[in-house]
Amino acid sequence: VWAVASIGYCQGQFFMIKYFVTYGIAIQLSRFDGVVPLAKPRCISWVYSFTDMWKHFDVGLYNFIKTYIYIPVGGSKEGLPRQIFASGLAFIFIYYWHGAREEMFVWCAGNYLMCSLEAVGLVLEQSAIGVKLKSFISAAACLRV
């Protein structure tokens, strides 16, 4: 299990560094031309939720998806089922955007599942049962859950 987790972590770091260098060069070139670029990717080692990962890793893609897919379909303001549906459409777009290959399907499906679980977890945490359960555990334990 540790070997598989280590390989996954290292692959994520490799991808992040490749992405950081590629977009870092583009950011610098755009600054030379007087264009104010979007924020550079955030290091994935510091991101602890899939939702934050999607918000801060590729800001341009996130803003596009949020503006033209997620919010028009309902987003998070229309309830949990609508939020999960809007996320599904966003990940379908990402799947086709990145080439509609089998490995992209697995990657998008995994990310969609994790983002959906986070959304369900947030609703449960804010429910009466979640608030009661939080009163029995420490603040550190709440962060771990």
N, C-alpha and C positions, 0 to 999 in steps of 0.2 A: 504494500500500500504506500509506504514512504517513497519507494522508488518511482512509482507512477505519479504521486503528488509532486515530487521533485522535478520530474521531467516536464510536467504541466507548468510548474512555476517557472522553470528556466525557459521554456518556450514562450511563455507570456513576457518574460523580461527581454528575450531576444527580439520579439515582435515590437515591443515598446521602444527599444533602442533604435531599431531600424526605422520605425515610424517617426520617432523624435528627430533623428538625423535628417530624414527626407523632408519632413515638414519644417524643421529648423532652418534648413537651407532656403526653402521657399519663403519662410517668414522674413529672413534677412534680406532676400532679394526684393521682396515687396516693400520693406522699409526703405531700401535704397531708392525705390521709385516713388516714395512718399505715400504709400498706401498703408493704412493702419490695419495690421492683420488681426485675426481672431487669436484667442489665447492658445498657447502651445499645449500639447497633450500633458496631462497630469501623470505622474509615475504610478503605475498600477500597484506597486507595493504598498502605497498609502491609501488606496481605495478599498473600503471594506464592504461596499454594497454594489450590486450590479447596476442599480439605478444611478448611483453616482458615477460609476464607470462610464455609462452611456452619456451622462451629462457633460463630463469633463475630458474624455479622451479625444474625441473628434468633435469639437464644438460646432464646426460648420455643418457637418452631417446631422448632428443632433438638432440644431436650430431649423434646418430644412425639414426634417421629419416631424418635428414638433409643430411647425407652422403649417405645413401642407398636408399632413396625414393625421397626426395624433389629435390635435385640437379640433379640426373640422369634424372628426368622427365622434367626438365627445370628451376624450381625454379623461382626466381624473375628476372632473367636476360633475360628471353624470352618474356616479356610482361605480362600484367595483366591477360588475359584469361589463359595463361599457368601457371601463379602463382596460380590462384584460383583452377585450375585443380590439380596441384601438392599438394596444401594444402588439397584438398578433398581426394586425395589418402593417404596422411599422416594421416588424421583423420579416414579414413576407417581402416588403420593399427592399430591406437590407439584403435578403437572400438573393433577389434578382439583381440588385445593384452590384453585388460582389461576384456574380457569375453563375448562379443557379447550378452549382455542382453538388455532388453528394456530401462532400466534407463541409460545405457551407451550410447545407441543410442541417446537419448534425450540430454544427456550431450555433446557428441561429435558433434551432429548437432548444438547445441547452440554455442559451441566454434568455430566451422567452420564458422558459420554465422557471428559471431563477428569478427573473423580474416579476413574474406572476406570483411566485411564492412570497416574495418580499411584500407585494401589494396586499396579499391575503394576511400576511403576518402583521402588517401595519394596522389593518382593520381590526384584527383580533386584539392587538395591543391596546387600541383605543376603545374597545368595547368594555362593558361593565365587568365582565369576567377577567379581561386582561388587566384592568386597573386593580382589581382585587388581588390577582396573582402577583402583580408587581409590588404590592404592599408587603408580601411575604419574603421577597428576595432582595438581596443587596443591589446597589446601583451597578456594580461591576458585573454581577450575574445577569442583570437586565441587558447590558451591552453584549454579553456573550450569546444570549438567546436571540 
